[in-house]
Amino acid sequence: MEPTNLLAGIATVIIFYAIGIACIVWPEKIQRLALKHYNGKNFLEKLNPFLDWMKTPSYIVYLKVMGGFITAVATLLLAPFLLSIR
């Protein structure tokens, strides 16, 4: 595998790990960040069908589950890159 492809792949895995771990460790912060632009005066609220759900505790659980899934995918993506290093 070419070094540039290897670097791009490992960078992608690192980004996946960062997103997955952030979703697991700080779901409340991510929820606040996602809801930051919805202040009651914004036309975007009409365009987001998930807005009410994003305000519930089940969204926190969803973020934690997705964080675990993303971390698992990152682990599966890491294996070929580690095997290609010689």
N, C-alpha and C positions, 0 to 999 in steps of 0.2 A: 504494500500500500504506500502511496506517495506521502511524503511528510506533510504536505498542505492538506490532503484529505484527512490524515490522521489528526492533525491539529483542529480542523473544523469539526470533526466528529467528537473529539474530546471536549471542545468548547461547548458543543451542543449538549453533551451529557452533563457538563457542569451547570449549564443554565437550567436544564431539567431538574437537577438535584436542588438547585437554589429555589426554584418555584415550588417544588414538592415539599421541601422542608419548611418554607415560609407558610404554605397552606396548613401544614400540620401544627407548627409551633405558634403562629400568630393569626389564627382565623378571624379573631375579632378586629384586628387592625385592617385586614384585607376587606372585611365587611364594611368598616367605616370608610375606607378608601373608595370602595365601589359605590357607596351611597353618598359620597361627599358632594357630588354635583346635583343631587336631587333635593332641592330645598323648598319645594312647594310652589315655586314661581316659574319653573322651567317647563318648556314645551316637550322636553325629552321624556318627562314622566309619562306622557300619553303614548310614547313610542315603545316603552319598555314593558312588555307583558309580565315580566318576572319581578317587578319592583316590590310588590307586596310580599312575595315569598322571600326576597332578599333581606327583608327586615326581621325575619323570624329566626328562632334558634335552629330550625332544620337546615337553614343555609349554612350555619356554622358546621353542622355535622357533614353536610355535603362538601364543604371546603376541606375538612379533615380527610374524608374518604378519597376525594380527588387528589389530595396531596400524597396519600399513600399509593394511589395508582400511578401517579406521575413519577414518584420515587422508584417504584417497581419497574416501570418502563425504562427509566434512566439506568437502572442496574442491568437490565437485559441488553440495552444498547452499549453499555460499557464493555461487556464480555468480548465481542468481536474485535474491539479496538485494542484491548489488552492482549488478546491472542495474536494480533498482527504485529506487535512490537517484538523485534528480534534483537 
